[in-house]
Amino acid sequence: MEPLNLSNEILLEDILDTNEYVHSEKRNLVKAVIEHFPPHSVIYFLEFVENSTYENKYYGYIFNKTENKIYQFSFIDNIKFKNVKLNLRHKDRKKLTKKDILALNIIDLL
């Protein structure tokens, strides 16, 4: 199934809404990502998925605007054991498609 051809405005609004949600509801994830990069890095969550099988497990893509790089992330927030685990993998932007990141074509508008 091909992704829908959505307007840039809708895609940009979706990214901003996703970031608002992640920053307000998933603070441990945001903290772990911010600590991974140099201070003053500008980070956007492009795709964010909550695992339906395992509570507090998330994955998706982030864009470091400062470095102009995209990273795939997975994150486990184990509140019970006060342990968090962030995995980041740099992804070659040229190898990604809209099936990976629906808003891939508008990243430069951020």
C-alpha positions as CSV (number, residue, x, y, z in Angstrom):
1,M,0.0,0.0,0.0
2,E,1.4,3.4,-1.0
3,P,1.4,6.3,1.4
4,L,-1.3,8.9,0.7
5,N,-0.2,12.1,-1.0
6,L,-0.7,14.5,1.9
7,S,0.0,18.2,1.8
8,N,3.2,19.6,3.3
9,E,1.1,21.6,5.7
10,I,-0.6,18.5,7.1
11,L,2.6,16.6,7.4
12,L,4.3,19.5,9.1
13,E,1.4,19.9,11.5
14,D,1.6,16.1,12.3
15,I,5.3,16.4,13.2
16,L,4.7,19.4,15.4
17,D,1.8,17.6,17.1
18,T,3.9,14.5,17.6
19,N,6.7,16.5,19.2
20,E,4.2,18.2,21.5
21,Y,2.9,14.9,22.6
22,V,6.3,13.3,23.1
23,H,7.7,16.3,25.0
24,S,4.7,16.4,27.4
25,E,4.0,12.6,27.9
26,K,7.3,10.8,27.3
27,R,9.8,12.9,29.3
28,N,12.3,10.1,29.9
29,L,12.6,9.5,26.2
30,V,13.1,13.2,25.5
31,K,15.7,13.4,28.2
32,A,17.6,10.4,26.9
33,V,17.7,11.8,23.3
34,I,18.7,15.3,24.4
35,E,21.6,13.8,26.6
36,H,22.9,11.8,23.6
37,F,23.5,14.9,21.4
38,P,25.6,18.0,22.0
39,P,24.0,20.9,23.8
40,H,21.7,23.2,21.8
41,S,21.0,20.5,19.2
42,V,17.6,20.9,17.6
43,I,15.8,17.6,17.6
44,Y,12.4,16.6,16.0
45,F,10.6,13.4,16.4
46,L,9.5,12.5,12.9
47,E,7.8,9.2,13.6
48,F,6.8,7.9,17.0
49,V,5.2,4.5,17.7
50,E,4.2,3.0,21.1
51,N,4.6,-0.8,21.1
52,S,1.2,-2.3,21.7
53,T,2.7,-5.5,23.1
54,Y,5.2,-4.1,25.6
55,E,4.3,-1.2,27.8
56,N,6.8,1.7,27.8
57,K,8.6,0.6,24.6
58,Y,8.8,3.1,21.8
59,Y,10.4,3.4,18.4
60,G,10.6,5.7,15.4
61,Y,12.7,8.3,13.7
62,I,14.2,11.6,14.9
63,F,15.8,14.4,12.9
64,N,18.8,16.3,14.3
65,K,18.4,19.6,12.5
66,T,21.7,20.9,13.8
67,E,23.6,17.9,12.2
68,N,21.1,17.5,9.4
69,K,21.0,13.8,10.2
70,I,18.2,11.2,10.7
71,Y,18.3,8.6,13.3
72,Q,16.2,5.5,14.0
73,F,15.5,5.0,17.7
74,S,14.1,2.4,20.0
75,F,13.6,3.2,23.7
76,I,12.6,1.1,26.7
77,D,11.4,3.1,29.8
78,N,11.4,0.6,32.7
79,I,9.8,2.7,35.5
80,K,9.8,-0.3,37.9
81,F,13.6,-0.6,37.8
82,K,14.4,3.0,37.1
83,N,16.3,2.0,34.0
84,V,16.0,3.5,30.5
85,K,17.6,2.3,27.4
86,L,18.0,4.3,24.2
87,N,19.3,2.9,21.0
88,L,20.1,5.2,18.1
89,R,21.2,4.3,14.6
90,H,22.2,6.9,12.0
91,K,20.2,6.3,8.8
92,D,21.4,7.4,5.3
93,R,18.7,9.9,4.3
94,K,19.1,8.9,0.6
95,K,18.2,5.3,1.4
96,L,15.0,6.2,3.3
97,T,11.6,6.3,1.6
98,K,8.2,7.7,2.5
99,K,7.3,4.2,3.7
100,D,9.9,4.7,6.5
101,I,9.1,8.4,7.2
102,L,5.9,9.7,5.7
103,A,7.1,13.3,6.0
104,L,10.5,12.6,4.5
105,N,10.1,15.2,1.7
106,I,9.4,18.1,4.1
107,I,12.1,17.7,6.7
108,D,13.9,20.7,5.3
109,L,10.9,22.9,6.2
110,L,11.4,22.3,9.9
